[in-house]
Amino acid sequence: MIKKIQDAKVKKQTVVLRLDLNIPYSNGKSSDISRIEKTKETIHYLINNENKVVILSHFGRPDGKINKDLSLRKLLRYLQETLNLNIKFLPSLEIEMCRKEIIESPFPSIFLLENVRFSKLEEYNDPDFSSKLASLGDVYCNDAFSVSHRAHASTQGITNYLPSFAGFLVQSELKALSLALDKPSKPVTAIVGGSKISTKIELLNNLSDKVDFLVIGGAMANTLLSAQGFGIGKSLTEKKMLKTAEAIIEELESKDCKLVLPMDIICAHALDSTEDADTFSIDCCPIDKMILDIGPVTQKNIMDIVDKSKTVIWNGPLGAFETPPFDKGTNNIAKYVANRTFKKQLISIAGGGDTVSALKQAGSVSRFSYVSTAGGAFLEWLEGKSLPGIESLKL
């Protein structure tokens, strides 16, 4: 059990609030402010209870150095417009100076501290820096599940110095993930895509103990297919991981988990050779072409498995979804899962950067039970790892 911010009953106090405002930003604008939109419930709750709120966040990877291109000042407009609140920007990590301005401001007020990663002490989880951040308030609230796998000063260290609680977004993430893995409605299907097995070994091992069907697509499926003796032409693969792939397949055969790989494939000479894209059986991949998507037979097979399932967990696209027509497999499965969810025939949980982008492209995000923006933290949870920022919030 974690401590929840609503249980703290904070009123007319100063709350140090860790958010993840690390949104995509280029050419003076952001293409996706969904992470900001998800902060609204916690911030409005705290402001409505007449508290002062001091927002901590990182932005990009400044490597412990001040970098004007990664200043949180750039995001102030998005925060104010989304929250419909006036926010005071604290332009440095001179904590005593910031503390003075916070103390002198009325209740309620809201502040945005400069990028905590402008100090190298943040990622070092330095106790002195953690203590200084804690000195800005009376209570700490973590509403940044997406960085809670990091033992940093603003996610874990600060909890040693202040009463610490989970915000509403963190609570939602944990509830959704519990539905997916801890107490799922069975049968459970995991759809795992992406490019590399090497980055998802722990994920596959953990899921294989908890799910009934493990559907693998994307380039990582190529390595497994190659390990089974199928020719994969010029497809992206990890040759050094073939023995590992063989071990994964053998391990799955010993468990009550069915491995589902592509039965037919969409191939082309290159990613930009869309005019020569064609469908082949998995045992007929041309030696001069590369696999770029799953075919219609595979899609139908996955849909049949989804029909049998009560819970679907999704991480990673099933093909080169950024380049039509190689987005069809991912789009069609996403829409199918979304439709079953909308009809209340399924619980569907998805997460990971490319996954969210793919589901948005398919127009399916709103119909999934829960779509996590957490990225690395979502993956580590699926891998069965404990998250330092969450462990610090437990009763």
Secondary structure, 3 states (H helix, E strand, C coil): CECEHHHHCCCCCEEEEECCCCCCEECCEECCCHHHHCCHHHHHHHHHCCCEEEEECCCCCCCCCCCHHHCHHHHHHHHHHHHCCCCEEECCCCHHHHHHHHHHCCCCEEEEECCHHHCHHHHCCCHHHHHHHHCCCCEEEECCHHHCCCCCCCCCHHHHCCCEEECHHHHHHHHHHHHHHHCCCCCEEEEECCCCCCCCHHHHHHHHCCCCEEEECCHHHHHHHHHCCCCCCCCCCCHHHHHHHHHHHHHHHCCCCEEECCCEEEEECCCCCHHHCEEEEHHHCCCCCEEEEECHHHHHHHHHHHHHCCEEEEECCCCCCCCCCCCHHHHHHHHHHHHHHHCCCCEEEEECHHHHHHHHHCCCHHHCCEEECCCHHHHHHHCCCCCHHHHCCEC
